[in-house]
Amino acid sequence: MASTDRPMTFRVALGLTVVAALALSGCGRKGPLEAPPSAQAVTTDQSADTGTPPSGPVKPKRHFFLDPLL
C-alpha cells in the first residue's frame, strides 16, 4: 500500500506547486507603468503644456504587503 501513496502524494504536491506558481504570477499592480523619478515626462497632452492637472477623479494609492519587493 505504501507504493500507491507515493505517486498520489507526488501528484498532490505537483498540483499545489502549479497552483501556487499561477497565483504568484498574478501578483503586481494594476495600471500603467511608473517612470523613474529622474525621467523627463514626454507627453503630447495639452494639459501638460498649460500646467493644469488632468481632469477626472484622483485615486488614492493603495498599499499592498508585497510592495517593498517590487
PDB file of N, CA, C and O in Angstrom:
ATOM      1  N   MET A   1       0.825  -1.196   0.000  1.00  0.00           N
ATOM      2  CA  MET A   1       0.000   0.000   0.000  1.00  0.00           C
ATOM      3  C   MET A   1       0.869   1.260   0.000  1.00  0.00           C
ATOM      4  O   MET A   1       0.429   2.310  -0.468  1.00  0.00           O
ATOM      5  N   ALA A   2       2.067   1.171   0.506  1.00  0.00           N
ATOM      6  CA  ALA A   2       2.943   2.329   0.540  1.00  0.00           C
ATOM      7  C   ALA A   2       3.369   2.749  -0.862  1.00  0.00           C
ATOM      8  O   ALA A   2       3.655   3.923  -1.094  1.00  0.00           O
ATOM      9  N   SER A   3       3.415   1.800  -1.803  1.00  0.00           N
ATOM     10  CA  SER A   3       3.831   2.145  -3.151  1.00  0.00           C
ATOM     11  C   SER A   3       2.770   2.977  -3.884  1.00  0.00           C
ATOM     12  O   SER A   3       3.111   3.727  -4.798  1.00  0.00           O
ATOM     13  N   THR A   4       1.494   2.861  -3.504  1.00  0.00           N
ATOM     14  CA  THR A   4       0.446   3.654  -4.143  1.00  0.00           C
ATOM     15  C   THR A   4       0.319   5.035  -3.514  1.00  0.00           C
ATOM     16  O   THR A   4      -0.216   5.948  -4.142  1.00  0.00           O
ATOM     17  N   ASP A   5       0.800   5.206  -2.289  1.00  0.00           N
ATOM     18  CA  ASP A   5       0.717   6.511  -1.630  1.00  0.00           C
ATOM     19  C   ASP A   5       1.706   7.518  -2.223  1.00  0.00           C
ATOM     20  O   ASP A   5       1.418   8.711  -2.309  1.00  0.00           O
ATOM     21  N   ARG A   6       2.862   7.021  -2.626  1.00  0.00           N
ATOM     22  CA  ARG A   6       3.897   7.926  -3.123  1.00  0.00           C
ATOM     23  C   ARG A   6       3.481   8.644  -4.405  1.00  0.00           C
ATOM     24  O   ARG A   6       3.640   9.863  -4.473  1.00  0.00           O
ATOM     25  N   PRO A   7       2.958   7.960  -5.425  1.00  0.00           N
ATOM     26  CA  PRO A   7       2.538   8.696  -6.624  1.00  0.00           C
ATOM     27  C   PRO A   7       1.409   9.689  -6.336  1.00  0.00           C
ATOM     28  O   PRO A   7       1.368  10.769  -6.925  1.00  0.00           O
ATOM     29  N   MET A   8       0.506   9.332  -5.444  1.00  0.00           N
ATOM     30  CA  MET A   8      -0.589  10.243  -5.114  1.00  0.00           C
ATOM     31  C   MET A   8      -0.052  11.477  -4.387  1.00  0.00           C
ATOM     32  O   MET A   8      -0.487  12.595  -4.661  1.00  0.00           O
ATOM     33  N   THR A   9       0.871  11.284  -3.483  1.00  0.00           N
ATOM     34  CA  THR A   9       1.482  12.398  -2.761  1.00  0.00           C
ATOM     35  C   THR A   9       2.247  13.296  -3.728  1.00  0.00           C
ATOM     36  O   THR A   9       2.205  14.520  -3.612  1.00  0.00           O
ATOM     37  N   PHE A  10       2.943  12.686  -4.677  1.00  0.00           N
ATOM     38  CA  PHE A  10       3.683  13.465  -5.672  1.00  0.00           C
ATOM     39  C   PHE A  10       2.724  14.289  -6.525  1.00  0.00           C
ATOM     40  O   PHE A  10       3.006  15.454  -6.810  1.00  0.00           O
ATOM     41  N   ARG A  11       1.611  13.716  -6.934  1.00  0.00           N
ATOM     42  CA  ARG A  11       0.637  14.435  -7.747  1.00  0.00           C
ATOM     43  C   ARG A  11       0.016  15.594  -6.977  1.00  0.00           C
ATOM     44  O   ARG A  11      -0.191  16.673  -7.533  1.00  0.00           O
ATOM     45  N   VAL A  12      -0.277  15.378  -5.716  1.00  0.00           N
ATOM     46  CA  VAL A  12      -0.847  16.451  -4.897  1.00  0.00           C
ATOM     47  C   VAL A  12       0.172  17.573  -4.728  1.00  0.00           C
ATOM     48  O   VAL A  12      -0.181  18.747  -4.842  1.00  0.00           O
ATOM     49  N   ALA A  13       1.416  17.233  -4.461  1.00  0.00           N
ATOM     50  CA  ALA A  13       2.467  18.238  -4.293  1.00  0.00           C
ATOM     51  C   ALA A  13       2.703  18.995  -5.596  1.00  0.00           C
ATOM     52  O   ALA A  13       2.893  20.211  -5.587  1.00  0.00           O
ATOM     53  N   LEU A  14       2.689  18.277  -6.712  1.00  0.00           N
ATOM     54  CA  LEU A  14       2.869  18.930  -8.004  1.00  0.00           C
ATOM     55  C   LEU A  14       1.699  19.859  -8.301  1.00  0.00           C
ATOM     56  O   LEU A  14       1.897  20.965  -8.804  1.00  0.00           O
ATOM     57  N   GLY A  15       0.499  19.424  -8.000  1.00  0.00           N
ATOM     58  CA  GLY A  15      -0.676  20.264  -8.212  1.00  0.00           C
ATOM     59  C   GLY A  15      -0.643  21.521  -7.367  1.00  0.00           C
ATOM     60  O   GLY A  15      -0.956  22.605  -7.859  1.00  0.00           O
ATOM     61  N   LEU A  16      -0.272  21.395  -6.106  1.00  0.00           N
ATOM     62  CA  LEU A  16      -0.174  22.562  -5.232  1.00  0.00           C
ATOM     63  C   LEU A  16       0.919  23.529  -5.708  1.00  0.00           C
ATOM     64  O   LEU A  16       0.765  24.746  -5.603  1.00  0.00           O
ATOM     65  N   THR A  17       2.004  22.988  -6.223  1.00  0.00           N
ATOM     66  CA  THR A  17       3.081  23.828  -6.739  1.00  0.00           C
ATOM     67  C   THR A  17       2.616  24.619  -7.961  1.00  0.00           C
ATOM     68  O   THR A  17       2.918  25.805  -8.092  1.00  0.00           O
ATOM     69  N   VAL A  18       1.883  23.954  -8.852  1.00  0.00           N
ATOM     70  CA  VAL A  18       1.383  24.636 -10.043  1.00  0.00           C
ATOM     71  C   VAL A  18       0.379  25.722  -9.659  1.00  0.00           C
ATOM     72  O   VAL A  18       0.416  26.824 -10.207  1.00  0.00           O
ATOM     73  N   VAL A  19      -0.513  25.413  -8.723  1.00  0.00           N
ATOM     74  CA  VAL A  19      -1.495  26.405  -8.282  1.00  0.00           C
ATOM     75  C   VAL A  19      -0.800  27.592  -7.624  1.00  0.00           C
ATOM     76  O   VAL A  19      -1.179  28.738  -7.868  1.00  0.00           O
ATOM     77  N   ALA A  20       0.207  27.339  -6.799  1.00  0.00           N
ATOM     78  CA  ALA A  20       0.933  28.423  -6.147  1.00  0.00           C
ATOM     79  C   ALA A  20       1.683  29.276  -7.172  1.00  0.00           C
ATOM     80  O   ALA A  20       1.722  30.500  -7.047  1.00  0.00           O
ATOM     81  N   ALA A  21       2.280  28.637  -8.185  1.00  0.00           N
ATOM     82  CA  ALA A  21       3.001  29.383  -9.217  1.00  0.00           C
ATOM     83  C   ALA A  21       2.047  30.274 -10.009  1.00  0.00           C
ATOM     84  O   ALA A  21       2.377  31.422 -10.307  1.00  0.00           O
ATOM     85  N   LEU A  22       0.883  29.761 -10.346  1.00  0.00           N
ATOM     86  CA  LEU A  22      -0.091  30.562 -11.081  1.00  0.00           C
ATOM     87  C   LEU A  22      -0.623  31.713 -10.238  1.00  0.00           C
ATOM     88  O   LEU A  22      -0.831  32.814 -10.747  1.00  0.00           O
ATOM     89  N   ALA A  23      -0.844  31.461  -8.950  1.00  0.00           N
ATOM     90  CA  ALA A  23      -1.347  32.519  -8.069  1.00  0.00           C
ATOM     91  C   ALA A  23      -0.304  33.624  -7.888  1.00  0.00           C
ATOM     92  O   ALA A  23      -0.647  34.806  -7.888  1.00  0.00           O
ATOM     93  N   LEU A  24       0.954  33.250  -7.736  1.00  0.00           N
ATOM     94  CA  LEU A  24       2.000  34.253  -7.535  1.00  0.00           C
ATOM     95  C   LEU A  24       2.342  35.001  -8.818  1.00  0.00           C
ATOM     96  O   LEU A  24       2.813  36.137  -8.763  1.00  0.00           O
ATOM     97  N   SER A  25       2.113  34.384  -9.957  1.00  0.00           N
ATOM     98  CA  SER A  25       2.415  35.083 -11.206  1.00  0.00           C
ATOM     99  C   SER A  25       1.420  36.198 -11.472  1.00  0.00           C
ATOM    100  O   SER A  25       1.692  37.079 -12.288  1.00  0.00           O
ATOM    101  N   GLY A  26       0.275  36.182 -10.804  1.00  0.00           N
ATOM    102  CA  GLY A  26      -0.719  37.230 -10.972  1.00  0.00           C
ATOM    103  C   GLY A  26      -0.525  38.400 -10.034  1.00  0.00           C
ATOM    104  O   GLY A  26      -1.283  39.368 -10.099  1.00  0.00           O
ATOM    105  N   CYS A  27       0.472  38.342  -9.162  1.00  0.00           N
ATOM    106  CA  CYS A  27       0.703  39.434  -8.221  1.00  0.00           C
ATOM    107  C   CYS A  27       1.274  40.646  -8.954  1.00  0.00           C
ATOM    108  O   CYS A  27       1.940  40.509  -9.980  1.00  0.00           O
ATOM    109  N   GLY A  28       1.012  41.793  -8.428  1.00  0.00           N
ATOM    110  CA  GLY A  28       1.540  43.019  -9.017  1.00  0.00           C
ATOM    111  C   GLY A  28       0.509  44.123  -8.955  1.00  0.00           C
ATOM    112  O   GLY A  28      -0.583  43.942  -8.418  1.00  0.00           O
ATOM    113  N   ARG A  29       0.854  45.236  -9.493  1.00  0.00           N
ATOM    114  CA  ARG A  29      -0.046  46.386  -9.502  1.00  0.00           C
ATOM    115  C   ARG A  29      -0.757  46.472 -10.834  1.00  0.00           C
ATOM    116  O   ARG A  29      -0.186  46.185 -11.886  1.00  0.00           O
ATOM    117  N   LYS A  30      -2.001  46.869 -10.769  1.00  0.00           N
ATOM    118  CA  LYS A  30      -2.736  47.146 -11.994  1.00  0.00           C
ATOM    119  C   LYS A  30      -2.487  48.592 -12.371  1.00  0.00           C
ATOM    120  O   LYS A  30      -2.275  49.444 -11.508  1.00  0.00           O
ATOM    121  N   GLY A  31      -2.514  48.856 -13.639  1.00  0.00           N
ATOM    122  CA  GLY A  31      -2.380  50.229 -14.089  1.00  0.00           C
ATOM    123  C   GLY A  31      -1.156  50.419 -14.940  1.00  0.00           C
ATOM    124  O   GLY A  31      -0.431  49.465 -15.223  1.00  0.00           O
ATOM    125  N   PRO A  32      -0.922  51.642 -15.350  1.00  0.00           N
ATOM    126  CA  PRO A  32       0.219  51.917 -16.231  1.00  0.00           C
ATOM    127  C   PRO A  32       1.540  51.821 -15.478  1.00  0.00           C
ATOM    128  O   PRO A  32       1.587  51.892 -14.250  1.00  0.00           O
ATOM    129  N   LEU A  33       2.604  51.657 -16.247  1.00  0.00           N
ATOM    130  CA  LEU A  33       3.934  51.605 -15.651  1.00  0.00           C
ATOM    131  C   LEU A  33       4.311  52.975 -15.111  1.00  0.00           C
ATOM    132  O   LEU A  33       3.874  54.001 -15.633  1.00  0.00           O
ATOM    133  N   GLU A  34       5.115  52.984 -14.076  1.00  0.00           N
ATOM    134  CA  GLU A  34       5.566  54.237 -13.484  1.00  0.00           C
ATOM    135  C   GLU A  34       6.989  54.525 -13.941  1.00  0.00           C
ATOM    136  O   GLU A  34       7.847  53.642 -13.932  1.00  0.00           O
ATOM    137  N   ALA A  35       7.227  55.753 -14.335  1.00  0.00           N
ATOM    138  CA  ALA A  35       8.566  56.151 -14.760  1.00  0.00           C
ATOM    139  C   ALA A  35       9.444  56.381 -13.537  1.00  0.00           C
ATOM    140  O   ALA A  35       8.930  56.706 -12.467  1.00  0.00           O
ATOM    141  N   PRO A  36      10.756  56.218 -13.673  1.00  0.00           N
ATOM    142  CA  PRO A  36      11.653  56.524 -12.571  1.00  0.00           C
ATOM    143  C   PRO A  36      11.580  58.007 -12.221  1.00  0.00           C
ATOM    144  O   PRO A  36      11.241  58.822 -13.079  1.00  0.00           O
ATOM    145  N   PRO A  37      11.891  58.373 -10.974  1.00  0.00           N
ATOM    146  CA  PRO A  37      11.792  59.776 -10.567  1.00  0.00           C
ATOM    147  C   PRO A  37      12.665  60.715 -11.399  1.00  0.00           C
ATOM    148  O   PRO A  37      12.311  61.884 -11.555  1.00  0.00           O
ATOM    149  N   SER A  38      13.783  60.250 -11.933  1.00  0.00           N
ATOM    150  CA  SER A  38      14.685  61.127 -12.680  1.00  0.00           C
ATOM    151  C   SER A  38      14.305  61.249 -14.152  1.00  0.00           C
ATOM    152  O   SER A  38      14.950  62.004 -14.880  1.00  0.00           O
ATOM    153  N   ALA A  39      13.284  60.536 -14.613  1.00  0.00           N
ATOM    154  CA  ALA A  39      12.907  60.571 -16.026  1.00  0.00           C
ATOM    155  C   ALA A  39      12.149  61.849 -16.352  1.00  0.00           C
ATOM    156  O   ALA A  39      11.381  62.357 -15.535  1.00  0.00           O
ATOM    157  N   GLN A  40      12.374  62.357 -17.545  1.00  0.00           N
ATOM    158  CA  GLN A  40      11.657  63.533 -18.027  1.00  0.00           C
ATOM    159  C   GLN A  40      10.322  63.083 -18.601  1.00  0.00           C
ATOM    160  O   GLN A  40      10.266  62.093 -19.331  1.00  0.00           O
ATOM    161  N   ALA A  41       9.263  63.786 -18.286  1.00  0.00           N
ATOM    162  CA  ALA A  41       7.941  63.445 -18.803  1.00  0.00           C
ATOM    163  C   ALA A  41       7.811  63.980 -20.226  1.00  0.00           C
ATOM    164  O   ALA A  41       8.005  65.172 -20.468  1.00  0.00           O
ATOM    165  N   VAL A  42       7.485  63.102 -21.159  1.00  0.00           N
ATOM    166  CA  VAL A  42       7.271  63.491 -22.545  1.00  0.00           C
ATOM    167  C   VAL A  42       5.840  63.139 -22.888  1.00  0.00           C
ATOM    168  O   VAL A  42       5.503  61.964 -23.032  1.00  0.00           O
ATOM    169  N   THR A  43       4.993  64.155 -23.019  1.00  0.00           N
ATOM    170  CA  THR A  43       3.596  63.922 -23.346  1.00  0.00           C
ATOM    171  C   THR A  43       3.177  64.844 -24.474  1.00  0.00           C
ATOM    172  O   THR A  43       3.783  65.890 -24.706  1.00  0.00           O
ATOM    173  N   THR A  44       2.135  64.438 -25.165  1.00  0.00           N
ATOM    174  CA  THR A  44       1.563  65.288 -26.199  1.00  0.00           C
ATOM    175  C   THR A  44       0.234  65.854 -25.739  1.00  0.00           C
ATOM    176  O   THR A  44      -0.470  66.502 -26.514  1.00  0.00           O
ATOM    177  N   ASP A  45      -0.113  65.616 -24.491  1.00  0.00           N
ATOM    178  CA  ASP A  45      -1.369  66.098 -23.930  1.00  0.00           C
ATOM    179  C   ASP A  45      -1.287  67.612 -23.723  1.00  0.00           C
ATOM    180  O   ASP A  45      -0.275  68.120 -23.241  1.00  0.00           O
ATOM    181  N   GLN A  46      -2.339  68.320 -24.083  1.00  0.00           N
ATOM    182  CA  GLN A  46      -2.327  69.775 -23.941  1.00  0.00           C
ATOM    183  C   GLN A  46      -2.385  70.209 -22.492  1.00  0.00           C
ATOM    184  O   GLN A  46      -1.941  71.310 -22.165  1.00  0.00           O
ATOM    185  N   SER A  47      -2.924  69.368 -21.607  1.00  0.00           N
ATOM    186  CA  SER A  47      -2.997  69.764 -20.206  1.00  0.00           C
ATOM    187  C   SER A  47      -1.602  69.861 -19.588  1.00  0.00           C
ATOM    188  O   SER A  47      -1.411  70.591 -18.615  1.00  0.00           O
ATOM    189  N   ALA A  48      -0.619  69.132 -20.142  1.00  0.00           N
ATOM    190  CA  ALA A  48       0.750  69.219 -19.635  1.00  0.00           C
ATOM    191  C   ALA A  48       1.377  70.554 -20.035  1.00  0.00           C
ATOM    192  O   ALA A  48       2.220  71.087 -19.313  1.00  0.00           O
ATOM    193  N   ASP A  49       0.965  71.093 -21.186  1.00  0.00           N
ATOM    194  CA  ASP A  49       1.522  72.364 -21.644  1.00  0.00           C
ATOM    195  C   ASP A  49       0.990  73.534 -20.829  1.00  0.00           C
ATOM    196  O   ASP A  49       1.715  74.500 -20.594  1.00  0.00           O
ATOM    197  N   THR A  50      -0.255  73.466 -20.398  1.00  0.00           N
ATOM    198  CA  THR A  50      -0.848  74.578 -19.667  1.00  0.00           C
ATOM    199  C   THR A  50      -0.535  74.533 -18.178  1.00  0.00           C
ATOM    200  O   THR A  50      -0.733  75.525 -17.477  1.00  0.00           O
ATOM    201  N   GLY A  51      -0.056  73.407 -17.691  1.00  0.00           N
ATOM    202  CA  GLY A  51       0.269  73.303 -16.284  1.00  0.00           C
ATOM    203  C   GLY A  51      -0.902  72.923 -15.403  1.00  0.00           C
ATOM    204  O   GLY A  51      -0.757  72.856 -14.182  1.00  0.00           O
ATOM    205  N   THR A  52      -2.051  72.674 -15.989  1.00  0.00           N
ATOM    206  CA  THR A  52      -3.211  72.251 -15.203  1.00  0.00           C
ATOM    207  C   THR A  52      -3.230  70.742 -15.105  1.00  0.00           C
ATOM    208  O   THR A  52      -2.878  70.051 -16.061  1.00  0.00           O
ATOM    209  N   PRO A  53      -3.634  70.228 -13.972  1.00  0.00           N
ATOM    210  CA  PRO A  53      -3.686  68.769 -13.833  1.00  0.00           C
ATOM    211  C   PRO A  53      -4.801  68.189 -14.705  1.00  0.00           C
ATOM    212  O   PRO A  53      -5.780  68.878 -14.997  1.00  0.00           O
ATOM    213  N   PRO A  54      -4.661  66.942 -15.118  1.00  0.00           N
ATOM    214  CA  PRO A  54      -5.703  66.327 -15.929  1.00  0.00           C
ATOM    215  C   PRO A  54      -6.997  66.196 -15.139  1.00  0.00           C
ATOM    216  O   PRO A  54      -6.984  65.975 -13.928  1.00  0.00           O
ATOM    217  N   SER A  55      -8.105  66.333 -15.842  1.00  0.00           N
ATOM    218  CA  SER A  55      -9.394  66.253 -15.161  1.00  0.00           C
ATOM    219  C   SER A  55      -9.742  64.795 -14.877  1.00  0.00           C
ATOM    220  O   SER A  55      -9.230  63.883 -15.526  1.00  0.00           O
ATOM    221  N   GLY A  56     -10.602  64.596 -13.918  1.00  0.00           N
ATOM    222  CA  GLY A  56     -11.035  63.250 -13.563  1.00  0.00           C
ATOM    223  C   GLY A  56     -10.772  62.984 -12.094  1.00  0.00           C
ATOM    224  O   GLY A  56     -10.055  63.731 -11.430  1.00  0.00           O
ATOM    225  N   PRO A  57     -11.359  61.915 -11.601  1.00  0.00           N
ATOM    226  CA  PRO A  57     -11.161  61.599 -10.182  1.00  0.00           C
ATOM    227  C   PRO A  57      -9.738  61.120  -9.908  1.00  0.00           C
ATOM    228  O   PRO A  57      -9.117  60.457 -10.738  1.00  0.00           O
ATOM    229  N   VAL A  58      -9.246  61.467  -8.743  1.00  0.00           N
ATOM    230  CA  VAL A  58      -7.912  61.055  -8.326  1.00  0.00           C
ATOM    231  C   VAL A  58      -8.063  59.854  -7.409  1.00  0.00           C
ATOM    232  O   VAL A  58      -8.750  59.918  -6.389  1.00  0.00           O
ATOM    233  N   LYS A  59      -7.410  58.751  -7.783  1.00  0.00           N
ATOM    234  CA  LYS A  59      -7.490  57.543  -6.978  1.00  0.00           C
ATOM    235  C   LYS A  59      -6.443  57.594  -5.865  1.00  0.00           C
ATOM    236  O   LYS A  59      -5.302  57.984  -6.112  1.00  0.00           O
ATOM    237  N   PRO A  60      -6.809  57.214  -4.670  1.00  0.00           N
ATOM    238  CA  PRO A  60      -5.798  57.131  -3.614  1.00  0.00           C
ATOM    239  C   PRO A  60      -4.899  55.923  -3.863  1.00  0.00           C
ATOM    240  O   PRO A  60      -5.343  54.912  -4.408  1.00  0.00           O
ATOM    241  N   LYS A  61      -3.660  56.032  -3.469  1.00  0.00           N
ATOM    242  CA  LYS A  61      -2.715  54.946  -3.654  1.00  0.00           C
ATOM    243  C   LYS A  61      -2.967  53.873  -2.603  1.00  0.00           C
ATOM    244  O   LYS A  61      -2.918  54.137  -1.402  1.00  0.00           O
ATOM    245  N   ARG A  62      -3.237  52.657  -3.075  1.00  0.00           N
ATOM    246  CA  ARG A  62      -3.462  51.537  -2.162  1.00  0.00           C
ATOM    247  C   ARG A  62      -2.154  50.780  -1.986  1.00  0.00           C
ATOM    248  O   ARG A  62      -1.469  50.478  -2.963  1.00  0.00           O
ATOM    249  N   HIS A  63      -1.816  50.480  -0.759  1.00  0.00           N
ATOM    250  CA  HIS A  63      -0.579  49.760  -0.478  1.00  0.00           C
ATOM    251  C   HIS A  63      -0.866  48.271  -0.399  1.00  0.00           C
ATOM    252  O   HIS A  63      -1.894  47.852   0.132  1.00  0.00           O
ATOM    253  N   PHE A  64       0.057  47.473  -0.937  1.00  0.00           N
ATOM    254  CA  PHE A  64      -0.029  46.020  -0.932  1.00  0.00           C
ATOM    255  C   PHE A  64       1.141  45.503  -0.114  1.00  0.00           C
ATOM    256  O   PHE A  64       2.218  46.098  -0.143  1.00  0.00           O
ATOM    257  N   PHE A  65       0.954  44.408   0.615  1.00  0.00           N
ATOM    258  CA  PHE A  65       2.001  43.967   1.537  1.00  0.00           C
ATOM    259  C   PHE A  65       3.275  43.507   0.826  1.00  0.00           C
ATOM    260  O   PHE A  65       4.318  43.400   1.471  1.00  0.00           O
ATOM    261  N   LEU A  66       3.227  43.233  -0.467  1.00  0.00           N
ATOM    262  CA  LEU A  66       4.417  42.843  -1.199  1.00  0.00           C
ATOM    263  C   LEU A  66       5.066  44.017  -1.941  1.00  0.00           C
ATOM    264  O   LEU A  66       6.027  43.808  -2.681  1.00  0.00           O
ATOM    265  N   ASP A  67       4.569  45.238  -1.765  1.00  0.00           N
ATOM    266  CA  ASP A  67       5.127  46.408  -2.443  1.00  0.00           C
ATOM    267  C   ASP A  67       6.638  46.582  -2.229  1.00  0.00           C
ATOM    268  O   ASP A  67       7.338  46.935  -3.178  1.00  0.00           O
ATOM    269  N   PRO A  68       7.160  46.350  -1.033  1.00  0.00           N
ATOM    270  CA  PRO A  68       8.609  46.529  -0.869  1.00  0.00           C
ATOM    271  C   PRO A  68       9.450  45.601  -1.764  1.00  0.00           C
ATOM    272  O   PRO A  68      10.605  45.909  -2.057  1.00  0.00           O
ATOM    273  N   LEU A  69       8.879  44.474  -2.195  1.00  0.00           N
ATOM    274  CA  LEU A  69       9.625  43.561  -3.049  1.00  0.00           C
ATOM    275  C   LEU A  69       9.611  43.993  -4.506  1.00  0.00           C
ATOM    276  O   LEU A  69      10.453  43.563  -5.295  1.00  0.00           O
ATOM    277  N   LEU A  70       8.651  44.846  -4.863  1.00  0.00           N
ATOM    278  CA  LEU A  70       8.526  45.248  -6.271  1.00  0.00           C
ATOM    279  C   LEU A  70       9.464  46.325  -6.597  1.00  0.00           C
ATOM    280  O   LEU A  70       9.499  46.789  -7.737  1.00  0.00           O
TER     281      LEU A  70
END
